[in-house]
C-alpha cells in the first residue's frame, strides 16, 4: 500500500491478507468471541467463507480435507494454548499426507513471554516436528508478508502444514498502512471447492437440523453454507454422534 491513511489493527490485516492471497474459506474454533473474535471477523468482512467447528482438532482435519478436495491450501484458526495444541494430530496427519494446511494460532503477548502468562507454552517447539515450517509474527505490519510466505511454503515442494503464531498484542497493535507490504497473490480467488463432488456436500441439507448449527442468516458465518451457496455438512466430520448413528 502506498498511501498512508489511518492506522490499521493487526487483526484487521489478517482477513485482507488471506483474501488477497486467494483464500476463500476458513475453518476455525475460537473459545472467546467465536466468529466475533477480531481475526475471524476480519476474514468475514473480507468475504471469506467461515466454518465454526466444535473442536480445534476438527478445524485442522477440515482444513486437511479441504486441501485435498479443493487442490489449494486449507486454512484454519485457533486460540492460544491448548486451543492451538489440540490441532497437533490434524497437522501431523496433514504432514504425513503431504497436504497443504496453514494454521493461524494465537499466542501470549510479547511482553508476557517467560512469565508463565495465561496458557503460555512453547508452541513453536511443539509444532516443529509436525510442520514444514513454523513462524511467529512479532510486528503487525508483517502479517500479510508472513501469511503469504506460509501459504507458499505449504503449497510448494512436498506439500504440508505450516504454523503461524500471532501474539495477542500483535493482533491489537496498530500499523501504518504505508509500511505494510502486500505480496503478490499466490492463488486466484476462484476456488474449485464449490464444484467438488464429495460425500459431505449436499444441496438439500437442512441447516436447522444439523448438529451444532450456528444460528445466523449470514452465508459467511453459517457452517451449513459454503462458497457460492453450496450446502456443506461440515459438522459431520467432527461430530461423534453422526458417526455413531451411521
VOMARVO-699335 format. One line per field, with one value per residue: residue number from 1; residue in three letters; x, y, z of N, C-alpha, C in turn. Coordinates in nm, 2 decimals, decimal comma, padded with zeros to 4 digits. Example, Ala and Ser with C-alpha at 12.3 -4.5 7.8 and 13.67 -1.06 7.14 Angstrom:
num	c(1|2)
residu	c(ALA|SER)
n.u	c(01,32|01,28)
n.v	c(-00,57|-00,22)
n.w	c(00,78|00,71)
ca.u	c(01,23|01,37)
ca.v	c(-00,45|-00,11)
ca.w	c(00,78|00,71)
c.u	c(01,32|01,29)
c.v	c(-00,33|00,00)
c.w	c(00,78|00,79)
END
This chain:
num	c(1|2|3|4|5|6|7|8|9|10|11|12|13|14|15|16|17|18|19|20|21|22|23|24|25|26|27|28|29|30|31|32|33|34|35|36|37|38|39|40|41|42|43|44|45|46|47|48|49|50|51|52|53|54|55|56|57|58|59|60|61|62|63|64|65|66|67|68|69|70|71|72|73|74|75|76|77|78|79|80|81|82|83|84|85|86|87|88|89|90|91|92|93|94|95|96|97|98|99|100|101|102|103|104|105|106|107|108|109|110|111|112|113|114|115|116|117|118|119|120|121|122|123|124|125|126|127|128|129|130|131|132|133|134|135|136|137|138|139|140|141|142|143|144|145|146|147|148|149|150|151|152|153|154|155|156|157|158|159|160|161|162|163|164|165|166|167|168|169|170|171|172|173|174|175|176|177|178|179|180|181|182|183|184|185|186|187|188|189|190|191|192|193|194|195|196|197|198|199|200|201|202|203|204|205|206|207|208|209|210|211|212|213|214|215|216|217|218|219|220|221|222|223|224|225|226|227|228|229|230|231|232|233|234|235|236|237|238|239|240|241|242|243|244|245|246)
residu	c(UNK|UNK|UNK|UNK|UNK|UNK|UNK|UNK|UNK|UNK|UNK|UNK|UNK|UNK|UNK|UNK|UNK|UNK|UNK|UNK|UNK|UNK|UNK|UNK|UNK|UNK|UNK|UNK|UNK|UNK|UNK|UNK|UNK|UNK|UNK|UNK|UNK|UNK|UNK|UNK|UNK|UNK|UNK|UNK|UNK|UNK|UNK|UNK|UNK|UNK|UNK|UNK|UNK|UNK|UNK|UNK|UNK|UNK|UNK|UNK|UNK|UNK|UNK|UNK|UNK|UNK|UNK|UNK|UNK|UNK|UNK|UNK|UNK|UNK|UNK|UNK|UNK|UNK|UNK|UNK|UNK|UNK|UNK|UNK|UNK|UNK|UNK|UNK|UNK|UNK|UNK|UNK|UNK|UNK|UNK|UNK|UNK|UNK|UNK|UNK|UNK|UNK|UNK|UNK|UNK|UNK|UNK|UNK|UNK|UNK|UNK|UNK|UNK|UNK|UNK|UNK|UNK|UNK|UNK|UNK|UNK|UNK|UNK|UNK|UNK|UNK|UNK|UNK|UNK|UNK|UNK|UNK|UNK|UNK|UNK|UNK|UNK|UNK|UNK|UNK|UNK|UNK|UNK|UNK|UNK|UNK|UNK|UNK|UNK|UNK|UNK|UNK|UNK|UNK|UNK|UNK|UNK|UNK|UNK|UNK|UNK|UNK|UNK|UNK|UNK|UNK|UNK|UNK|UNK|UNK|UNK|UNK|UNK|UNK|UNK|UNK|UNK|UNK|UNK|UNK|UNK|UNK|UNK|UNK|UNK|UNK|UNK|UNK|UNK|UNK|UNK|UNK|UNK|UNK|UNK|UNK|UNK|UNK|UNK|UNK|UNK|UNK|UNK|UNK|UNK|UNK|UNK|UNK|UNK|UNK|UNK|UNK|UNK|UNK|UNK|UNK|UNK|UNK|UNK|UNK|UNK|UNK|UNK|UNK|UNK|UNK|UNK|UNK|UNK|UNK|UNK|UNK|UNK|UNK|UNK|UNK|UNK|UNK|UNK|UNK|UNK|UNK|UNK|UNK|UNK|UNK)
n.u	c(00,08|00,06|-00,04|-00,07|-00,29|-00,54|-00,43|-00,41|-00,54|-00,36|-00,52|-00,72|-00,57|-00,54|-00,76|-00,78|-00,52|-00,53|-00,74|-00,64|-00,44|-00,59|-00,73|-01,03|-01,19|-01,23|-01,16|-01,25|-01,21|-01,28|-01,25|-01,33|-01,55|-01,59|-01,71|-01,70|-01,46|-01,17|-00,97|-01,12|-01,35|-01,25|-01,19|-01,44|-01,54|-01,38|-01,48|-01,44|-01,55|-01,66|-01,62|-01,74|-01,63|-01,67|-01,45|-01,10|-00,93|-01,10|-01,11|-00,85|-00,85|-01,06|-00,96|-00,75|-00,89|-01,02|-00,81|-00,73|-00,95|-01,01|-00,78|-00,59|-00,43|-00,56|-00,70|-00,69|-00,79|-00,71|-00,74|-00,50|-00,27|-00,39|-00,60|-00,47|-00,28|-00,44|-00,47|-00,26|-00,26|-00,41|-00,25|-00,02|-00,11|-00,17|00,09|00,20|00,05|00,11|-00,03|-00,14|-00,17|-00,25|-00,21|-00,33|-00,24|-00,31|-00,12|00,06|00,09|00,37|00,51|00,47|00,61|00,78|00,69|00,51|00,25|-00,11|-00,20|00,04|00,29|00,55|00,48|00,58|00,80|00,66|00,52|00,71|00,80|00,58|00,52|00,61|00,72|00,75|00,62|00,65|00,48|00,59|00,55|00,29|00,27|00,39|00,22|00,06|00,28|00,41|00,20|00,16|00,40|00,38|00,16|00,27|00,49|00,35|00,23|00,43|00,70|00,73|00,43|00,27|00,18|00,19|00,27|00,16|00,21|00,04|00,09|-00,11|-00,11|00,00|-00,21|-00,37|-00,21|-00,14|-00,08|00,10|-00,05|00,11|00,36|00,31|00,36|00,23|00,23|00,25|-00,04|-00,09|-00,28|-00,56|-00,88|-01,09|-01,22|-01,20|-01,35|-01,64|-01,75|-01,66|-01,71|-01,81|-01,85|-01,96|-02,10|-02,40|-02,69|-02,94|-02,95|-03,07|-03,00|-03,10|-03,14|-02,90|-02,64|-02,52|-02,54|-02,47|-02,65|-02,73|-02,80|-02,63|-02,43|-02,16|-02,10|-02,24|-02,21|-02,33|-02,35|-02,16|-01,91|-02,04|-02,30|-02,32|-02,43|-02,28|-02,20|-02,03|-02,02|-02,05|-01,80|-01,68|-01,84|-01,92|-02,16|-02,29|-02,14|-02,18|-02,44|-02,44)
n.v	c(-00,12|00,21|00,45|00,66|00,62|00,62|00,44|00,08|-00,21|-00,51|-00,74|-00,68|-00,69|-00,95|-01,08|-00,94|-00,99|-01,27|-01,29|-01,15|-01,32|-01,51|-01,68|-01,84|-01,97|-02,05|-02,24|-02,26|-02,24|-02,06|-01,98|-01,76|-01,52|-01,64|-01,63|-01,36|-01,29|-01,08|-01,15|-01,35|-01,21|-01,02|-01,17|-01,25|-01,01|-00,96|-01,12|-01,39|-01,72|-01,87|-02,14|-02,27|-02,48|-02,75|-02,83|-02,78|-02,96|-03,05|-02,84|-02,84|-03,09|-03,06|-02,85|-03,00|-03,20|-03,02|-02,92|-03,13|-03,18|-02,93|-02,87|-02,67|-02,48|-02,55|-02,35|-02,28|-02,16|-02,09|-02,05|-01,94|-02,15|-02,46|-02,46|-02,43|-02,63|-02,85|-02,90|-03,05|-03,33|-03,33|-03,17|-03,32|-03,54|-03,42|-03,36|-03,61|-03,69|-03,52|-03,28|-02,95|-02,72|-02,44|-02,32|-02,08|-01,97|-01,85|-01,66|-01,58|-01,24|-01,03|-00,91|-01,08|-01,31|-01,59|-01,54|-01,71|-01,66|-01,63|-01,95|-01,98|-02,14|-02,32|-02,31|-02,30|-02,48|-02,72|-02,75|-02,78|-03,05|-03,14|-02,99|-02,83|-02,58|-02,32|-02,02|-01,71|-01,41|-01,10|-00,83|-00,62|-00,51|-00,70|-00,91|-00,96|-01,03|-01,25|-01,44|-01,48|-01,60|-01,83|-01,96|-02,01|-02,17|-02,40|-02,50|-02,57|-02,76|-03,07|-03,09|-02,96|-02,90|-02,56|-02,36|-02,07|-01,83|-01,58|-01,34|-01,21|-00,93|-00,84|-00,87|-00,66|-00,44|-00,13|-00,05|00,14|00,20|00,26|00,13|-00,13|-00,43|-00,58|-00,88|-01,04|-01,20|-01,55|-01,73|-01,76|-01,61|-01,77|-02,06|-02,41|-02,56|-02,53|-02,67|-02,92|-03,27|-03,46|-03,66|-03,52|-03,31|-03,16|-03,06|-03,03|-03,02|-02,95|-02,69|-02,62|-02,86|-02,97|-03,10|-02,88|-02,65|-02,32|-02,04|-01,82|-01,58|-01,51|-01,59|-01,63|-01,69|-01,92|-02,26|-02,44|-02,35|-02,32|-02,19|-01,99|-02,07|-02,35|-02,62|-02,74|-03,01|-02,96|-03,01|-03,29|-03,41|-03,37|-03,43|-03,66|-03,79|-03,82|-04,01|-04,22|-04,27|-04,36)
n.w	c(00,00|-00,09|00,00|00,30|00,53|00,79|01,08|01,10|01,27|01,37|01,37|01,18|00,95|00,90|00,77|00,53|00,42|00,39|00,20|-00,01|-00,09|-00,22|-00,06|00,02|00,21|00,55|00,84|01,18|01,54|01,80|02,13|02,28|02,19|01,93|01,61|01,63|01,72|01,67|01,45|01,30|01,25|01,08|00,86|00,78|00,70|00,49|00,30|00,31|00,34|00,63|00,87|01,16|01,38|01,63|01,78|01,81|01,69|01,49|01,32|01,21|01,08|00,90|00,74|00,63|00,48|00,31|00,16|00,01|-00,15|-00,27|-00,39|-00,31|-00,05|00,28|00,53|00,88|01,20|01,54|01,90|02,16|02,34|02,48|02,30|02,05|02,05|02,04|01,77|01,69|01,62|01,38|01,21|01,21|01,07|00,83|00,75|00,71|00,50|00,31|00,27|00,20|00,45|00,65|00,96|01,17|01,48|01,81|02,05|02,36|02,47|02,36|02,57|02,78|02,75|02,89|03,15|03,26|03,16|03,09|02,98|02,86|02,66|02,49|02,20|01,94|01,94|01,99|01,75|01,55|01,49|01,36|01,14|00,82|00,83|01,09|01,22|01,39|01,43|01,50|01,46|01,37|01,11|00,95|00,91|00,66|00,49|00,61|00,63|00,35|00,29|00,44|00,31|00,06|00,13|00,23|00,00|-00,18|-00,33|-00,15|-00,03|00,27|00,62|00,77|01,04|01,19|01,43|01,61|01,83|02,10|02,16|01,92|01,74|01,82|01,79|01,62|01,29|01,05|00,74|00,52|00,55|00,54|00,37|00,08|-00,05|-00,38|-00,50|-00,43|-00,52|-00,74|-00,69|-00,74|-00,63|-00,64|-00,48|-00,45|-00,67|-00,63|-00,60|-00,34|-00,04|00,17|00,07|00,00|-00,16|-00,05|00,22|00,54|00,73|00,98|01,11|01,15|01,36|01,61|01,45|01,36|01,46|01,23|00,98|00,79|00,51|00,53|00,79|00,85|00,93|00,77|00,51|00,23|00,00|-00,25|-00,21|-00,18|00,00|00,28|00,48|00,72|00,99|01,02|01,00|01,24|01,44|01,68|01,72|01,48|01,35|01,52|01,47|01,22)
ca.u	c(00,00|00,14|-00,10|-00,06|-00,41|-00,55|-00,36|-00,50|-00,50|-00,31|-00,63|-00,78|-00,48|-00,54|-00,86|-00,74|-00,40|-00,57|-00,82|-00,55|-00,37|-00,68|-00,80|-01,18|-01,25|-01,15|-01,22|-01,20|-01,27|-01,23|-01,32|-01,39|-01,60|-01,63|-01,70|-01,68|-01,32|-01,12|-00,92|-01,22|-01,44|-01,18|-01,20|-01,58|-01,56|-01,31|-01,56|-01,40|-01,65|-01,60|-01,69|-01,72|-01,63|-01,69|-01,33|-00,99|-00,89|-01,19|-01,07|-00,73|-00,89|-01,14|-00,86|-00,68|-00,98|-01,04|-00,69|-00,73|-01,07|-01,01|-00,65|-00,53|-00,41|-00,67|-00,66|-00,77|-00,76|-00,75|-00,69|-00,37|-00,26|-00,45|-00,68|-00,39|-00,21|-00,54|-00,46|-00,13|-00,29|-00,46|-00,13|00,07|-00,18|-00,15|00,23|00,22|-00,03|00,16|-00,15|-00,10|-00,25|-00,19|-00,28|-00,30|-00,27|-00,29|-00,01|00,06|00,15|00,51|00,57|00,44|00,69|00,87|00,63|00,40|00,13|-00,22|-00,19|00,17|00,37|00,64|00,40|00,67|00,88|00,57|00,47|00,82|00,81|00,45|00,50|00,72|00,78|00,67|00,65|00,58|00,48|00,62|00,51|00,16|00,29|00,44|00,12|00,04|00,40|00,43|00,09|00,18|00,51|00,33|00,08|00,36|00,56|00,26|00,19|00,54|00,78|00,65|00,33|00,25|00,13|00,28|00,21|00,18|00,16|00,03|00,07|-00,24|-00,09|00,02|-00,34|-00,43|-00,11|-00,18|00,03|00,08|-00,07|00,22|00,47|00,26|00,40|00,13|00,29|00,18|-00,13|-00,04|-00,38|-00,68|-00,99|-01,19|-01,19|-01,26|-01,42|-01,78|-01,79|-01,61|-01,81|-01,76|-01,96|-02,02|-02,17|-02,54|-02,77|-03,07|-02,93|-03,14|-02,91|-03,16|-03,14|-02,77|-02,59|-02,43|-02,55|-02,45|-02,76|-02,70|-02,86|-02,52|-02,37|-02,02|-02,08|-02,31|-02,13|-02,40|-02,35|-02,03|-01,89|-02,14|-02,43|-02,32|-02,46|-02,17|-02,22|-01,90|-02,03|-02,05|-01,67|-01,62|-01,94|-01,92|-02,30|-02,33|-02,07|-02,24|-02,57|-02,41)
ca.v	c(00,00|00,33|00,57|00,65|00,66|00,58|00,31|-00,04|-00,31|-00,64|-00,84|-00,64|-00,72|-01,10|-01,11|-00,88|-01,06|-01,40|-01,27|-01,10|-01,44|-01,60|-01,77|-01,82|-02,05|-02,06|-02,33|-02,21|-02,26|-01,95|-02,00|-01,63|-01,44|-01,72|-01,56|-01,22|-01,26|-00,99|-01,21|-01,42|-01,11|-00,95|-01,27|-01,24|-00,88|-00,96|-01,20|-01,53|-01,81|-01,92|-02,26|-02,27|-02,62|-02,77|-02,86|-02,73|-03,07|-03,06|-02,73|-02,89|-03,20|-03,00|-02,78|-03,10|-03,25|-02,91|-02,90|-03,24|-03,16|-02,80|-02,85|-02,55|-02,49|-02,53|-02,26|-02,29|-02,06|-02,14|-01,96|-01,97|-02,25|-02,59|-02,45|-02,44|-02,76|-02,95|-02,93|-03,12|-03,46|-03,29|-03,12|-03,44|-03,62|-03,35|-03,37|-03,74|-03,70|-03,41|-03,19|-02,81|-02,66|-02,33|-02,30|-01,95|-01,99|-01,74|-01,68|-01,48|-01,11|-01,03|-00,87|-01,18|-01,43|-01,63|-01,50|-01,80|-01,59|-01,72|-02,06|-01,97|-02,26|-02,31|-02,37|-02,32|-02,61|-02,83|-02,77|-02,80|-03,18|-03,17|-02,89|-02,80|-02,46|-02,25|-01,87|-01,62|-01,27|-01,01|-00,69|-00,63|-00,48|-00,81|-01,01|-01,00|-01,09|-01,39|-01,53|-01,51|-01,69|-01,96|-02,03|-02,05|-02,29|-02,51|-02,55|-02,58|-02,88|-03,17|-03,00|-02,99|-02,79|-02,46|-02,30|-01,92|-01,78|-01,43|-01,30|-01,14|-00,79|-00,81|-00,85|-00,52|-00,34|-00,06|-00,04|00,24|00,13|00,29|00,04|-00,27|-00,49|-00,67|-00,97|-01,08|-01,31|-01,68|-01,81|-01,69|-01,61|-01,87|-02,19|-02,53|-02,63|-02,53|-02,77|-03,05|-03,37|-03,54|-03,72|-03,43|-03,20|-03,19|-02,93|-03,03|-03,03|-02,85|-02,65|-02,62|-02,99|-03,02|-03,08|-02,77|-02,54|-02,18|-01,97|-01,70|-01,57|-01,47|-01,71|-01,65|-01,74|-02,04|-02,38|-02,53|-02,29|-02,30|-02,10|-01,98|-02,13|-02,50|-02,66|-02,83|-03,07|-02,96|-03,07|-03,43|-03,46|-03,35|-03,46|-03,80|-03,85|-03,85|-04,13|-04,33|-04,30|-04,43)
ca.w	c(00,00|-00,10|00,07|00,44|00,58|00,93|01,11|01,10|01,36|01,31|01,34|01,06|00,84|00,88|00,67|00,39|00,38|00,34|00,09|-00,12|-00,14|-00,28|00,03|00,01|00,31|00,68|00,94|01,30|01,67|01,89|02,26|02,33|02,08|01,82|01,48|01,65|01,75|01,57|01,33|01,23|01,20|00,96|00,75|00,73|00,64|00,36|00,21|00,32|00,40|00,76|00,92|01,30|01,43|01,77|01,85|01,73|01,60|01,38|01,23|01,13|01,00|00,79|00,65|00,56|00,38|00,21|00,07|-00,09|-00,24|-00,34|-00,46|-00,26|00,09|00,37|00,64|01,00|01,30|01,67|02,01|02,21|02,44|02,44|02,18|01,94|02,05|02,00|01,63|01,65|01,55|01,25|01,14|01,18|00,96|00,70|00,71|00,65|00,38|00,22|00,24|00,24|00,55|00,72|01,09|01,24|01,62|01,90|02,14|02,46|02,43|02,36|02,70|02,87|02,73|03,00|03,28|03,29|03,14|03,06|02,88|02,79|02,64|02,38|02,09|01,82|01,96|01,98|01,62|01,46|01,43|01,29|01,03|00,73|00,89|01,19|01,22|01,49|01,38|01,61|01,42|01,30|00,97|00,88|00,90|00,52|00,44|00,67|00,58|00,21|00,29|00,49|00,21|-00,04|00,18|00,24|-00,13|-00,27|-00,30|-00,09|00,04|00,41|00,71|00,82|01,16|01,21|01,56|01,62|01,97|02,13|02,15|01,78|01,68|01,85|01,75|01,51|01,19|00,94|00,61|00,43|00,57|00,52|00,24|00,03|-00,15|-00,50|-00,47|-00,47|-00,59|-00,78|-00,59|-00,78|-00,56|-00,70|-00,37|-00,47|-00,77|-00,59|-00,56|-00,22|00,04|00,27|00,00|-00,03|-00,20|00,01|00,36|00,62|00,83|01,11|01,17|01,16|01,50|01,63|01,36|01,42|01,42|01,16|00,84|00,70|00,44|00,56|00,93|00,87|00,89|00,67|00,38|00,18|-00,10|-00,36|-00,17|-00,17|00,14|00,32|00,62|00,79|01,13|01,02|01,01|01,37|01,54|01,70|01,72|01,35|01,32|01,60|01,41|01,10)
c.u	c(00,09|00,09|-00,09|-00,19|-00,42|-00,48|-00,46|-00,45|-00,45|-00,42|-00,70|-00,70|-00,50|-00,64|-00,82|-00,62|-00,44|-00,65|-00,74|-00,47|-00,46|-00,75|-00,95|-01,25|-01,16|-01,23|-01,16|-01,27|-01,20|-01,31|-01,39|-01,43|-01,64|-01,61|-01,68|-01,54|-01,25|-01,06|-01,02|-01,32|-01,38|-01,19|-01,34|-01,60|-01,48|-01,37|-01,52|-01,51|-01,59|-01,69|-01,65|-01,74|-01,64|-01,56|-01,21|-00,94|-00,97|-01,16|-00,95|-00,77|-00,98|-01,05|-00,78|-00,76|-01,00|-00,93|-00,68|-00,84|-01,06|-00,88|-00,58|-00,52|-00,54|-00,62|-00,75|-00,71|-00,80|-00,69|-00,56|-00,38|-00,32|-00,53|-00,60|-00,32|-00,31|-00,53|-00,34|-00,16|-00,33|-00,34|-00,03|00,02|-00,16|-00,01|00,26|00,15|00,01|00,05|-00,11|-00,21|-00,18|-00,27|-00,23|-00,34|-00,24|-00,17|-00,01|00,13|00,30|00,58|00,55|00,52|00,78|00,81|00,52|00,26|00,01|-00,20|-00,06|00,24|00,45|00,57|00,49|00,75|00,79|00,53|00,59|00,82|00,69|00,43|00,63|00,79|00,69|00,72|00,59|00,59|00,49|00,59|00,39|00,18|00,34|00,34|00,09|00,16|00,42|00,32|00,11|00,29|00,46|00,24|00,17|00,44|00,48|00,23|00,30|00,62|00,69|00,55|00,31|00,20|00,24|00,20|00,25|00,12|00,16|00,00|-00,05|-00,22|-00,06|-00,11|-00,40|-00,33|-00,16|-00,06|00,00|00,07|00,04|00,34|00,43|00,29|00,29|00,19|00,20|00,09|-00,08|-00,15|-00,49|-00,79|-01,10|-01,15|-01,27|-01,35|-01,57|-01,83|-01,74|-01,72|-01,75|-01,88|-02,03|-02,08|-02,31|-02,62|-02,90|-03,06|-03,01|-03,06|-02,97|-03,16|-03,00|-02,72|-02,50|-02,43|-02,54|-02,57|-02,73|-02,77|-02,75|-02,45|-02,23|-02,00|-02,16|-02,23|-02,20|-02,40|-02,21|-02,02|-01,99|-02,27|-02,44|-02,34|-02,36|-02,19|-02,09|-01,91|-02,02|-01,90|-01,61|-01,72|-01,96|-02,06|-02,34|-02,26|-02,14|-02,37|-02,55|-02,38)
c.v	c(00,12|00,45|00,55|00,71|00,64|00,45|00,20|-00,14|-00,44|-00,73|-00,81|-00,67|-00,87|-01,13|-01,06|-00,96|-01,20|-01,39|-01,23|-01,22|-01,54|-01,70|-01,74|-01,89|-02,06|-02,15|-02,28|-02,26|-02,16|-01,96|-01,87|-01,55|-01,52|-01,64|-01,41|-01,18|-01,18|-01,05|-01,28|-01,31|-01,04|-01,04|-01,26|-01,12|-00,87|-01,06|-01,35|-01,61|-01,88|-02,04|-02,28|-02,42|-02,63|-02,79|-02,82|-02,84|-03,08|-02,95|-02,78|-03,00|-03,15|-02,93|-02,88|-03,16|-03,15|-02,91|-03,01|-03,23|-03,04|-02,78|-02,72|-02,56|-02,46|-02,44|-02,27|-02,19|-02,10|-02,04|-02,01|-02,09|-02,39|-02,58|-02,47|-02,58|-02,87|-02,99|-03,02|-03,25|-03,43|-03,25|-03,23|-03,52|-03,55|-03,36|-03,50|-03,76|-03,60|-03,32|-03,05|-02,75|-02,55|-02,31|-02,16|-01,97|-01,87|-01,77|-01,57|-01,35|-01,11|-01,00|-00,98|-01,31|-01,46|-01,59|-01,59|-01,73|-01,69|-01,82|-02,04|-02,11|-02,24|-02,38|-02,39|-02,45|-02,73|-02,86|-02,80|-02,94|-03,22|-03,08|-02,88|-02,68|-02,40|-02,11|-01,81|-01,47|-01,18|-00,86|-00,70|-00,60|-00,59|-00,92|-01,05|-01,07|-01,23|-01,48|-01,57|-01,62|-01,83|-02,03|-02,08|-02,17|-02,41|-02,58|-02,57|-02,71|-03,00|-03,09|-03,05|-02,88|-02,69|-02,39|-02,15|-01,88|-01,63|-01,40|-01,21|-00,99|-00,74|-00,79|-00,72|-00,41|-00,26|-00,03|00,07|00,18|00,15|00,20|-00,10|-00,32|-00,59|-00,75|-01,00|-01,20|-01,44|-01,76|-01,71|-01,70|-01,71|-02,01|-02,30|-02,61|-02,64|-02,64|-02,91|-03,15|-03,46|-03,58|-03,62|-03,30|-03,24|-03,06|-02,92|-03,04|-02,92|-02,81|-02,64|-02,75|-03,05|-03,00|-02,97|-02,66|-02,41|-02,10|-01,83|-01,70|-01,53|-01,60|-01,73|-01,70|-01,87|-02,16|-02,47|-02,48|-02,26|-02,20|-02,10|-02,06|-02,28|-02,53|-02,77|-02,88|-03,07|-03,02|-03,22|-03,49|-03,44|-03,38|-03,61|-03,87|-03,89|-03,98|-04,25|-04,37|-04,38|-04,58)
c.w	c(00,00|-00,02|00,22|00,50|00,73|00,96|01,12|01,20|01,30|01,28|01,21|00,93|00,80|00,76|00,53|00,34|00,32|00,21|-00,03|-00,17|-00,20|-00,19|00,03|00,13|00,44|00,78|01,08|01,42|01,76|02,02|02,30|02,20|01,96|01,69|01,50|01,70|01,64|01,44|01,24|01,17|01,08|00,84|00,69|00,65|00,50|00,26|00,21|00,39|00,52|00,81|01,07|01,35|01,58|01,85|01,76|01,64|01,48|01,27|01,14|01,04|00,88|00,69|00,57|00,45|00,27|00,11|-00,03|-00,19|-00,33|-00,42|-00,43|-00,11|00,18|00,48|00,76|01,10|01,44|01,78|02,07|02,31|02,39|02,32|02,05|01,94|02,03|01,86|01,59|01,58|01,40|01,16|01,11|01,07|00,83|00,66|00,65|00,52|00,27|00,17|00,29|00,33|00,62|00,85|01,15|01,39|01,70|01,99|02,25|02,41|02,44|02,49|02,81|02,86|02,85|03,14|03,32|03,27|03,11|02,95|02,80|02,78|02,51|02,26|01,96|01,83|01,94|01,83|01,52|01,40|01,34|01,17|00,94|00,79|01,00|01,19|01,34|01,44|01,50|01,58|01,33|01,15|00,89|00,86|00,75|00,46|00,48|00,63|00,44|00,20|00,33|00,38|00,09|00,00|00,19|00,11|-00,22|-00,23|-00,25|00,00|00,18|00,49|00,75|00,93|01,17|01,34|01,56|01,76|01,99|02,11|02,00|01,70|01,70|01,83|01,63|01,42|01,09|00,81|00,51|00,44|00,56|00,38|00,20|-00,08|-00,27|-00,46|-00,52|-00,54|-00,64|-00,68|-00,62|-00,72|-00,64|-00,60|-00,40|-00,57|-00,74|-00,55|-00,45|-00,13|00,13|00,20|-00,03|-00,06|-00,13|00,16|00,43|00,74|00,97|01,19|01,19|01,31|01,51|01,53|01,42|01,37|01,36|01,02|00,74|00,64|00,50|00,70|00,95|00,83|00,79|00,53|00,34|00,07|-00,21|-00,33|-00,16|-00,03|00,18|00,47|00,69|00,93|01,13|01,04|01,15|01,48|01,56|01,69|01,58|01,30|01,40|01,53|01,29|01,12)
END
